Amino acid sequence: MREESISNELVESRRVEMRSALKWALVLAIGFVLITADILNKGLLWRIDQYFAELNRPEYPTIANFFILRIDDLGLRWITVSVLLVTALLISRRFNSWRPLNLAILSMVFLHLFVGATKIGFGRCKPRENFEICMFSGGMAYPSGHISNALVTWGLLAYIIFRYTQRAPFEGLRLYWLAALITISVGLASLLRNTHWVSDLLGGLFLGGAILVLVVAVDRFIPSKRQPS
């Protein structure tokens, strides 16, 4: 009876977490739509974009430029995919469960499907290419793939590690702060290099966040006896 009670509590806990994740996915998706509408209607973000794009940026020393580029690389697709898939595979082998690897693959599919399709659809140019905040010109700036990749990849990595470290000596290792730090750093690197409009980064954050919590909702929806929590 006690084991059955604990099992029921775990199932109910997962359902509550799933519903919460779905609500957040909806909120973030709506935020992305509002950001997009502001850009298309030349609202506040349009003016902020123009201001930051026209700032005079200094010539960075070689060493500083090197580090800025390396930080920006933390949002590169091939780097983020490699780190996530390798780590997920190692955790999958350790716990004899395909769940971590499946979640990693699902997140990559969602990134390509939602972020990739949106980039192609809006075709926005980069600020380096045109000081007019152009849309539908064949570019790939909106939303920022770098910051979406960073948020989804490092965020999901932190989530998987937390779910599978529910035993001593880790007791649920929380690395969400690291995911947040990397994501913010990638965004700042893009601004310093003038490779994205501010609204590109905001759009990428909201869309990437919606993808991340949607993957979490899928994880909470499908039961797994091998997942420690």
N, C-alpha and C positions, 0 to 999 in steps of 0.2 A: 504493500500500500504506500509506504513511504517513498519508494523508488518511483512509483507511478505518479505520486503527488509532485515530486521534484521534476519529473519529465514534463508534466502539464504546466508547471510554472515556467520552465525553460521555453516551451512552445509559446506560451502567452507573452513572455518577455520578448521573444523574437518578433511576434506579430506587432507588438507595440513599437518596437524599433523600426520595423518595416513601414508602418503607417507614418511614423515621424519622418523617415527618410523620403518617402513619397511626397509628403507635404513640403519639405525643403526643396526637393527637386522641382516642384511646381512653382514655388516662390522664386527660385533662382532663374527658372525658365522665363517667368513673367518679367523679371528684372532685365534679362537679356533682350526681350522683345521691346521693353521701354527704352533701353539704351539705343537699340536699332532705330526705333521710331524717332528718337531725338536727333540722331545723325541725319536721317533721311529728310527731316523737317528743318534742318539747320538751327537746332536749338542751342541750349547752354553748352553742351559737350562739344558742339561744332566750334564755338568760339574758344573754348579751352584748348581744343586741338590746335587751332591756328596759333594761339599764344605760345604754346610749348614748341611747336614746329619752327617758329621764327626766332627762337632764342639763339643768341650767339654762343656756340659751344666752343670751349678752348681745345687746342690741340693737346691730347693727352700724351704724357711720356710713354715711351715704348713699353716699359714694365707695367704701367697702369693700364694701358690699352690691352696688354696681354691678359691681365687678370679680369678685365671687363669682358673680354671675349670668352674666357673660360667659364665665367659665371653665366653668360648668355648661353653657352653650350649645354648647361644643365636643363635647358628646355628643348634641345634638339631631339627630333623624333627617334633617330637611330640610337642615341645614347639612352634616352629614357626607356625605350622599348627593351633594349638589351639588359639594362639593370633590373627592370621589373620582371621580365621573363625568367632570367637566371635565378633571381631571388625566389620567385614564386615556385620555380621548378625544384629548388633545394628544399623549400618548406614542404612541398608536395611529397617529395621522396621521404622526408623525415617523418611525416605523419601518415604516409600511405593513403593520401587523399588527393584527388585531382582538383579539389575545390580552389586552392590558391591559384593554380595555373589557369583554370577555367575563368576565374574572375579577371585575371590579368589579360587574357585573350579577349574577353568580353569588353573590357575597357578600351582596348585598342580598336576593336570593331566600332564602338560608339564614337571614338575620337575621329576615325576616318569618315564615318557616316555623317555625323552632325557637324563637326568643325570643318572637315574637308568640303562637304557639300555647301556649307554656308560661305566659305571663302570663294568658291567658284561662282556661287550665285550673286554675291555682291561685287566681286571683282574690284576691290578698292586698292588704289595705288598707295605706295609708302610715302611718308613725308619727305624722304630724300629725293624722290622722283618728281614730286609735284607739290608746290606749296598750296595749290588749290586742293581742297579736301575732296578728291574725286571719288566717285563711285561708278560701278559698272564700266570700268575701263580696262578690264582684263587683268587687274592686279590680284594679289592674294593676301592683302594686309589684314582684312577684317573677317572674323575676329583673330586675335593673336594666337597662332598655333603654339608658339613657344610657351606662353604662360598657361595655356590650356593643358599642354603636354606636361608641364612641370606640376601643376596642381593635381591632375588626375593620377599621374605616375607616382610621384612621391607621396601623395595623399593615400592612394590605394596601398602602396608599399607599407606605409605606417599602419594602416588599418589591418592588413593581413598579419603583420608582425604582432600587433596587439591581440588579435583573435587567437593566435597560435602560441602565445607566450603566457599562458595562464597557469604555469607551473613554476615552482622555484627553480633557479634563483631570480627569475625575471618578474613573475607575478603580474603579467599584463604590461609589457613594456610600451610606454606611450611616446611615440616619436612625431606626434602631430605638429609640435612646435618646429621641428626640423623641416617638415613639409611646407609649413607657412613661411619659414625663413627663406628657403630656396625659391619658392614662388615669388615672394616680394623682391628678392634679389634679381631674379630673371627679368621682372618688370622694370626695375630701376636700370638694369643694364640696357634694356631696349630703349628707354628714354634717353640715356646718356649717348647712345649710338645713333639716336634719331631714326630708328628702323621701324617704329610704330607710333601711330597716333595714340593719345591717352585713351580715347574711346575704344581703340582696338584692344588695349590691355584690359579695360573694364569689361568689354564684351567677352573676351577670352576667359576672364575670371568667372563671370556668371555662367557662361555656357559650360566651362570645364567643371565648375562646382556642381551644376545640375547633373552632368554625366557621372561625376564621382558618387554623389549620394544615390543616384539611380542604380548604380552597380551595387552599392551597399544594400539597397532595398531588395534587389534580386537575391543577394546572399542571405538576407534575413527571411526571405519568403520561402526558400528551398531548404528544408531541414538537412542537417548533416551530423551523423553520430560521431564522426571522427574529428569534428571541429570542437576544440576545448570549450568554446563559449559562443 
